[in-house]
Amino acid sequence: MTTREPEAVDEGVVELIDSLEPNPAYVAGARWDVLHANRAADLLFGGVRNRRGHERNMLWFYLADPTARSLYVDWEGEAIAQLGHFRADYDKWRGDPSFDELLEQIFTVTPQARDWWEQGLGVGVPRNGIKRIRLGDGRLVSLRQLVMSMIDDPDIQVLCYFADIDDDGAFGDDIESLLGE
């Protein structure tokens, strides 16, 4: 059985993530636990910096957190895509009980996710691309997601979001104002 040691990010990565303000950015480990998030990511993902345990995990957020259901215009499509992306990371660490425990917690809260997992849905969907979100005031906004791996540890990923064009044709270049802060 292979298990993944707990991860940490160095100060340079923390500085990079923080410097990307006002764009949401965070660092996730192999199991998608949030290792560091900037303020904008905290706003976008419902206070992820203050969460503990499995609730500080992005797969948990996408599939089990009610915030994600209201945030993503096509929540089911986004949830399936994220589950498919997670499968690739899961396969690298097959047999690590922490991955299996996370999935079981998610399947308990979101039973249809087990069916998606068993059917292999979401595999092969590109990681980078446009994310359609619904803000608290009902406005629809598109964010471009960029996912990068750390060269020294490819299981650690940096995820950044940049404002794209909203449905009114305007560029949303100040994400914090979009998020209401």
KAURJO-V222404 format. One record per pair of residues at least 12 apart in sequence whose C-alpha atoms are under 6 Angstrom apart, sorted by the first residue. I is the first residue (numbers start at 1). GAP is how many residues later the second one is. If there is no record, write none. Layout:
<<I;GAP> <I;GAP>>
This chain:
<<1;94> <2;93> <2;94> <3;93> <18;20> <22;18> <22;153> <22;154> <23;138> <23;139> <24;16> <24;17> <24;136> <24;137> <25;13> <25;16> <25;134> <25;135> <26;132> <26;133> <27;130> <27;131> <28;128> <28;129> <29;127> <30;125> <30;126> <32;25> <32;26> <33;23> <33;24> <34;22> <34;23> <62;17> <63;16> <64;42> <64;45> <71;62> <71;63> <72;61> <73;59> <73;60> <73;61> <80;42> <81;41> <84;37> <84;38> <84;39> <128;17> <128;18> <129;15> <129;16> <130;13> <130;14> <131;12> <141;25> <142;22> <142;24> <143;18> <143;19> <143;20> <143;21> <144;17> <144;18> <145;15> <145;16> <146;13> <146;14> <147;12>>
